Every structure is written in structure tokens, then in C-alpha cells.
Amino acid sequence: MLKPFALSVIVMVAACGGWTDYSSSGEGPRSQSNVIDLRVGAAPVETTIQAGESVAWRSADGMSHTAVSSSTPQAFAEVDVPGGAVSGAVRFATPGDYPYFCSVHGVQHGSVHVIAVQ
């Protein structure tokens, strides 16, 4: 299992998380994070980004959530999404499909589809 480590801190919005790199690449972010809204009853959530970009999850319903990788091996560590706030960002360096789910509300799930840089 990959252990997350902080490479740098990016101020996304006041008092809301930082950027944590869960990939094996040491490159910095290509762009600011794509934000995925989480709310109870909204599933699946499909998001497409380019390799090297980041995503962060936002609690759009004021409830606490998580984003947990359901791929094998696990693509990223569990990300906490505080109620009404934005999580730290996860950068995806390698093209592929990365499914995830919310461990708090098991019916919530989605995928981050990472495509090669065009």
C-alpha cells in the first residue's frame, strides 16, 4: 500500500487542504485541481483529466465524506472530505481508470479517468 507524502502545499481556498502527491513522479502539478462534488445519492460520478493533473473532492451537501481507491493495487490512500469543505488534492501521473467510493456512504462511487497528455 502506498503511503502518502506531502511534496508541496498549494493554497486551494482559504482553510481548505493542500496538495498531496500519491504518485511516484516528482513533477509538480500541471494545473490547479479539478474539484469533484460529493453528495449523498449522487453516484456514479465520472471525471476525466489528463495525466499529471489533480483532483480534490468537495462536500456539496455539508456532510463528511471520504474518497477511497477501489482499484487493485490501491491507487491512493483514503482522502477525508470534511463536511462543507474541500479535500487535499490527489495527482494522477499515469493514464488509466481509477475507481473510488465513499466509506461513509457506501452507495457513493465514481471513477477518475486519466488520459494521456494531448
N, CA, C and O of each residue as an XYZ file, in Angstrom:
472
protein
N       0.840     -1.162      0.000
C       0.000      0.000      0.000
C       0.892      1.233      0.000
O       1.859      1.309      0.758
N       0.566      2.191     -0.846
C       1.349      3.415     -0.930
C       1.074      4.303      0.277
O      -0.075      4.465      0.688
N       2.108      4.864      0.829
C       1.952      5.811      1.932
C       2.072      7.209      1.339
O       3.028      7.500      0.620
N       1.099      8.082      1.641
C       1.141      9.425      1.081
C       2.264     10.254      1.700
O       2.645     10.046      2.852
N       2.772     11.173      0.935
C       3.771     12.095      1.450
C       3.539     13.456      0.802
O       3.203     13.554     -0.378
N       3.723     14.466      1.578
C       3.468     15.821      1.073
C       4.679     16.296      0.282
O       5.795     16.276      0.801
N       4.486     16.715     -0.941
C       5.563     17.280     -1.759
C       5.558     18.789     -1.688
O       6.613     19.421     -1.635
N       4.384     19.361     -1.688
C       4.282     20.811     -1.617
C       2.894     21.177     -1.149
O       1.987     20.345     -1.142
N       2.735     22.415     -0.763
C       1.439     22.876     -0.290
C       0.914     23.912     -1.273
O       1.608     24.869     -1.616
N      -0.307     23.711     -1.717
C      -0.956     24.657     -2.613
C      -2.174     25.194     -1.897
O      -2.985     24.426     -1.381
N      -2.304     26.466     -1.864
C      -3.481     27.052     -1.236
C      -4.604     26.990     -2.258
O      -4.578     27.699     -3.265
N      -5.603     26.127     -1.992
C      -6.719     25.973     -2.926
C      -7.800     26.999     -2.629
O      -8.218     27.734     -3.524
N      -8.243     27.057     -1.426
C      -9.165     28.081     -0.937
C      -8.846     28.253      0.523
O      -8.239     27.367      1.125
N      -9.226     29.344      1.104
C      -8.887     29.614      2.500
C      -9.309     28.458      3.382
O     -10.464     28.032      3.350
N      -8.374     27.950      4.171
C      -8.591     26.893      5.163
C      -8.984     25.559      4.571
O      -9.554     24.732      5.283
N      -8.707     25.308      3.298
C      -9.135     24.044      2.685
C      -7.960     23.296      2.094
O      -7.558     23.561      0.962
N      -7.415     22.375      2.839
C      -6.490     21.369      2.365
C      -5.262     21.851      1.633
O      -5.034     23.049      1.468
N      -4.486     20.893      1.204
C      -3.286     21.135      0.439
C      -3.161     20.095     -0.641
O      -4.094     19.328     -0.878
N      -2.027     20.057     -1.296
C      -1.820     19.120     -2.385
C      -0.895     18.026     -1.900
O       0.217     18.310     -1.454
N      -1.324     16.805     -1.976
C      -0.509     15.667     -1.606
C      -0.345     14.791     -2.832
O      -1.330     14.465     -3.494
N       0.867     14.410     -3.141
C       1.147     13.614     -4.325
C       1.214     12.151     -3.931
O       2.063     11.758     -3.131
N       0.312     11.333     -4.496
C       0.303      9.909     -4.224
C       0.919      9.128     -5.375
O       0.885      7.897     -5.379
N       1.482      9.833     -6.350
C       2.092      9.147     -7.490
C       3.575      8.945     -7.228
O       4.107      9.397     -6.215
N       4.228      8.267     -8.146
C       5.658      8.030     -7.990
C       6.488      9.099     -8.690
O       7.715      9.086     -8.598
N       5.844     10.010     -9.377
C       6.555     11.050    -10.105
C       6.826     12.240     -9.196
O       6.005     12.552     -8.334
N       7.938     12.897     -9.368
C       8.265     14.058     -8.563
C       7.908     15.374     -9.232
O       8.235     16.441     -8.711
N       7.234     15.312    -10.392
C       6.892     16.541    -11.088
C       5.818     17.299    -10.337
O       4.999     16.698     -9.642
N       5.816     18.613    -10.472
C       4.792     19.453     -9.867
C       3.488     19.353    -10.633
O       3.436     18.727    -11.692
N       2.431     19.965    -10.109
C       1.130     19.874    -10.760
C       1.126     20.615    -12.094
O       1.770     21.655    -12.234
N       0.395     20.076    -13.077
C       0.266     20.722    -14.376
C      -0.748     21.853    -14.324
O      -0.616     22.836    -15.053
N      -1.749     21.727    -13.480
C      -2.775     22.755    -13.373
C      -3.415     22.647    -12.007
O      -3.117     21.735    -11.236
N      -4.310     23.600    -11.712
C      -4.968     23.504    -10.429
C      -5.915     22.309    -10.428
O      -6.221     21.754    -11.483
N      -6.366     21.925     -9.273
C      -7.181     20.731     -9.124
C      -8.537     20.846     -9.779
O      -9.145     21.916     -9.814
N      -8.998     19.727    -10.294
C     -10.367     19.564    -10.737
C     -11.140     19.151     -9.492
O     -10.723     18.225     -8.796
N     -12.243     19.803     -9.197
C     -12.979     19.527     -7.973
C     -14.202     18.673     -8.290
O     -15.009     19.009     -9.157
N     -14.318     17.555     -7.563
C     -15.435     16.624     -7.720
C     -16.385     16.821     -6.553
O     -15.984     16.687     -5.397
N     -17.644     17.140     -6.843
C     -18.643     17.310     -5.790
C     -19.164     15.961     -5.320
O     -19.510     15.100     -6.128
N     -19.214     15.790     -4.003
C     -19.793     14.594     -3.399
C     -21.064     14.987     -2.677
O     -21.079     15.970     -1.936
N     -22.140     14.225     -2.885
C     -23.386     14.412     -2.146
C     -24.089     13.070     -2.089
O     -24.022     12.274     -3.025
N     -24.765     12.832     -0.973
C     -25.471     11.567     -0.800
C     -26.490     11.417     -1.921
O     -27.242     12.346     -2.217
N     -26.509     10.242     -2.541
C     -27.451      9.945     -3.618
C     -26.940     10.255     -5.005
O     -27.588      9.891     -5.986
N     -25.804     10.912     -5.125
C     -25.247     11.240     -6.440
C     -24.152     10.246     -6.779
O     -23.013     10.402     -6.341
N     -24.485      9.235     -7.550
C     -23.500      8.240     -7.962
C     -23.966      7.632     -9.274
O     -25.175      7.585     -9.499
N     -23.121      7.181    -10.126
C     -21.667      7.364    -10.081
C     -21.262      8.744    -10.599
O     -21.984      9.383    -11.365
N     -20.096      9.175    -10.158
C     -19.533     10.445    -10.606
C     -18.312     10.109    -11.456
O     -17.339      9.542    -10.959
N     -18.368     10.459    -12.733
C     -17.280     10.173    -13.666
C     -16.541     11.465    -13.982
O     -17.167     12.464    -14.337
N     -15.218     11.459    -13.858
C     -14.398     12.643    -14.096
C     -13.240     12.247    -15.002
O     -12.605     11.215    -14.784
N     -12.959     13.064    -16.020
C     -11.842     12.797    -16.924
C     -10.838     13.940    -16.819
O     -11.191     15.116    -16.908
N      -9.570     13.557    -16.626
C      -8.478     14.522    -16.532
C      -7.316     14.025    -17.380
O      -7.325     12.883    -17.839
N      -6.315     14.875    -17.589
C      -5.093     14.467    -18.270
C      -4.065     14.022    -17.239
O      -4.075     14.487    -16.099
N      -3.180     13.120    -17.647
C      -2.108     12.654    -16.767
C      -1.333     13.858    -16.247
O      -1.018     14.779    -17.001
N      -1.028     13.842    -14.946
C      -0.313     14.936    -14.306
C      -1.226     15.932    -13.628
O      -0.759     16.776    -12.863
N      -2.527     15.850    -13.894
C      -3.477     16.755    -13.241
C      -3.924     16.169    -11.908
O      -3.685     14.999    -11.607
N      -4.580     17.015    -11.119
C      -5.030     16.626     -9.786
C      -6.540     16.733     -9.671
O      -7.193     17.466    -10.413
N      -7.073     15.982     -8.720
C      -8.477     16.142     -8.342
C      -8.547     16.339     -6.835
O      -7.695     15.859     -6.087
N      -9.566     17.046     -6.414
C      -9.905     17.193     -5.000
C     -11.402     16.935     -4.915
O     -12.126     17.129     -5.892
N     -11.860     16.503     -3.764
C     -13.278     16.228     -3.568
C     -13.856     17.285     -2.643
O     -13.217     17.690     -1.672
N     -15.092     17.740     -2.956
C     -15.771     18.757     -2.156
C     -17.084     18.179     -1.631
O     -17.837     17.541     -2.366
N     -17.338     18.415     -0.350
C     -18.616     18.040      0.245
C     -19.648     19.064     -0.196
O     -19.666     20.186      0.311
N     -20.508     18.686     -1.139
C     -21.510     19.602     -1.677
C     -22.806     19.576     -0.872
O     -23.712     20.368     -1.130
N     -22.899     18.671      0.102
C     -24.124     18.559      0.900
C     -23.892     18.857      2.377
O     -24.798     18.684      3.192
N     -22.683     19.305      2.732
C     -22.381     19.652      4.113
C     -22.051     18.473      5.010
O     -21.748     18.657      6.189
N     -22.107     17.255      4.463
C     -21.806     16.049      5.239
C     -20.352     15.643      5.022
O     -19.761     15.960      3.990
N     -19.780     14.942      5.995
C     -18.427     14.404      5.841
C     -18.459     13.213      4.896
O     -19.395     12.415      4.916
N     -17.428     13.103      4.069
C     -17.298     12.010      3.104
C     -15.850     11.532      3.109
O     -14.994     12.110      3.778
N     -15.594     10.478      2.358
C     -14.238     10.030      2.074
C     -14.162      9.673      0.592
O     -15.188      9.443     -0.048
N     -12.977      9.629      0.064
C     -12.721      9.073     -1.258
C     -11.678      7.984     -1.038
O     -10.552      8.258     -0.622
N     -12.074      6.735     -1.325
C     -11.212      5.586     -1.093
C     -11.004      4.861     -2.416
O     -11.972      4.505     -3.087
N      -9.767      4.645     -2.790
C      -9.459      3.916     -4.024
C      -9.988      2.500     -3.930
O      -9.769      1.814     -2.931
N     -10.690      2.056     -4.977
C     -11.149      0.665     -5.008
C     -10.428     -0.128     -6.089
O     -10.853     -1.225     -6.450
N      -9.330      0.433     -6.607
C      -8.539     -0.307     -7.584
C      -7.505     -1.162     -6.865
O      -7.157     -0.902     -5.713
N      -7.018     -2.185     -7.563
C      -6.009     -3.079     -7.007
C      -4.791     -3.041     -7.918
O      -4.916     -3.386     -9.093
N      -3.621     -2.640     -7.434
C      -3.376     -2.157     -6.081
C      -4.040     -0.797     -5.880
O      -4.402     -0.118     -6.842
N      -4.191     -0.420     -4.635
C      -4.842      0.828     -4.287
C      -4.067      1.995     -4.899
O      -2.854      2.099     -4.715
N      -4.765      2.875     -5.629
C      -4.111      3.974     -6.354
C      -3.777      5.155     -5.452
O      -2.839      5.899     -5.738
N      -4.529      5.341     -4.365
C      -4.274      6.441     -3.443
C      -4.852      6.077     -2.085
O      -5.766      5.259     -1.978
N      -4.307      6.695     -1.059
C      -4.779      6.457      0.300
C      -6.131      7.138      0.495
O      -6.505      8.021     -0.277
N      -6.858      6.724      1.526
C      -8.165      7.323      1.820
C      -8.026      8.832      2.012
O      -7.132      9.302      2.715
N      -8.918      9.573      1.382
C      -8.918     11.032      1.460
C     -10.144     11.458      2.263
O     -11.269     11.101      1.913
N      -9.934     12.213      3.331
C     -11.046     12.744      4.114
C     -11.585     14.000      3.452
O     -10.828     14.865      3.010
N     -12.926     14.084      3.390
C     -13.600     15.254      2.836
C     -14.490     15.816      3.941
O     -15.611     15.341      4.125
N     -14.011     16.819      4.679
C     -14.801     17.366      5.782
C     -16.116     17.981      5.288
O     -16.179     18.509      4.178
N     -17.146     17.911      6.103
C     -18.441     18.474      5.740
C     -18.332     19.926      5.315
O     -17.794     20.758      6.047
N     -18.844     20.228      4.135
C     -18.844     21.590      3.629
C     -17.496     22.116      3.179
O     -17.353     23.316      2.948
N     -16.508     21.251      3.048
C     -15.153     21.698      2.710
C     -14.597     20.912      1.519
O     -15.272     20.060      0.942
N     -13.360     21.223      1.175
C     -12.660     20.581      0.060
C     -11.484     19.784      0.617
O     -10.778     20.242      1.516
N     -11.285     18.591      0.072
C     -10.163     17.748      0.498
C      -8.856     18.274     -0.060
O      -8.835     19.196     -0.875
N      -7.771     17.674      0.390
C      -6.496     17.879     -0.272
C      -6.578     17.230     -1.645
O      -7.434     16.378     -1.884
N      -5.703     17.626     -2.535
C      -5.737     17.121     -3.910
C      -4.876     15.877     -4.069
O      -3.895     15.680     -3.352
N      -5.264     15.048     -5.020
C      -4.514     13.846     -5.382
C      -4.126     13.990     -6.850
O      -4.979     14.218     -7.708
N      -2.834     13.854     -7.128
C      -2.345     13.957     -8.510
C      -2.253     12.566     -9.116
O      -1.787     11.623     -8.476
N      -2.707     12.451    -10.363
C      -2.680     11.188    -11.097
C      -1.679     11.325    -12.239
O      -1.907     12.085    -13.180
N      -0.569     10.588    -12.158
C       0.510     10.708    -13.138
C       0.363      9.743    -14.311
O       0.893     10.008    -15.390
N      -0.346      8.631    -14.122
C      -0.396      7.563    -15.113
C      -1.791      7.411    -15.697
O      -2.764      7.329    -14.947
N      -1.913      7.372    -17.043
C      -3.229      7.148    -17.649
C      -3.855      5.843    -17.161
O      -3.157      4.861    -16.909
N      -5.165      5.852    -17.034
C      -5.908      4.671    -16.598
C      -7.213      5.088    -15.946
O      -7.535      6.275    -15.883
N      -7.954      4.116    -15.464
C      -9.216      4.352    -14.775
C      -9.019      4.046    -13.296
O      -8.517      2.981    -12.937
N      -9.414      4.974    -12.447
C      -9.206      4.868    -11.010
C     -10.552      4.972    -10.283
O     -11.011      6.073     -9.981
N     -11.184      3.824    -10.002
C     -12.461      3.858     -9.292
C     -12.269      4.189     -7.810
O     -11.225      3.903     -7.224
N     -13.295      4.796     -7.224
C     -13.252      5.141     -5.803
C     -14.666      5.035     -5.234
O     -15.644      4.957     -5.978
N     -14.759      5.033     -3.904
C     -16.049      5.007     -3.221
C     -15.935      5.803     -1.931
O     -14.834      6.117     -1.478
N     -17.080      6.125     -1.345
C     -17.131      6.813     -0.056
C     -17.365      5.755      1.011
O     -18.370      5.044      0.972
N     -16.438      5.644      1.971
C     -16.580      4.626      3.015
C     -17.634      5.011      4.050
O     -18.080      4.163      4.823
N     -18.035      6.283      4.074
C     -19.079      6.736      4.988
C     -20.453      6.395      4.413
O     -21.327      5.902      5.126
N     -20.637      6.657      3.133
C     -21.895      6.402      2.430
C     -21.578      5.425      1.299
O     -21.296      5.858      0.181
N     -21.616      4.150      1.558
C     -21.158      3.117      0.633
C     -21.777      3.145     -0.745
O     -21.214      2.569     -1.676
N     -22.915      3.794     -0.908
C     -23.554      3.827     -2.226
C     -22.911      4.854     -3.146
O     -23.147      4.831     -4.354
N     -22.113      5.745     -2.603
C     -21.450      6.748     -3.430
C     -20.193      6.147     -4.037
O     -19.376      5.541     -3.343
N     -20.054      6.324     -5.339
C     -18.855      5.845     -6.016
C     -18.664      6.624     -7.311
O     -19.552      7.344     -7.769
N     -17.497      6.458     -7.874
C     -17.191      7.115     -9.136
C     -15.857      6.650     -9.662
O     -15.246      5.730     -9.118
N     -15.410      7.291    -10.723
C     -14.116      6.966    -11.323
C     -13.447      8.225    -11.820
O     -14.093      9.151    -12.311
N     -12.133      8.235    -11.681
C     -11.318      9.270    -12.304
C     -10.681      8.601    -13.517
O      -9.918      7.646    -13.376
N     -10.994      9.100    -14.697
C     -10.435      8.576    -15.939
C      -9.275      9.498    -16.321
O      -9.467     10.689    -16.569
N      -8.082      8.931    -16.364
C      -6.882      9.713    -16.662
C      -6.415      9.357    -18.078
O      -6.114      8.203    -18.383
N      -6.366     10.381    -18.927
C      -5.947     10.170    -20.313
C      -4.547     10.754    -20.524
O      -4.101     11.613    -19.764
N      -3.865     10.278    -21.562
C      -2.525     10.783    -21.871
C      -2.599     12.266    -22.210
O      -3.604     12.741    -22.738
N      -1.539     12.985    -21.904
C      -1.462     14.408    -22.217
C      -1.544     14.583    -23.723
O      -0.843     13.919    -24.486
N      -2.416     15.490    -24.130
C      -2.628     15.707    -25.573
C      -1.994     16.988    -26.033
O      -2.074     17.328    -27.214
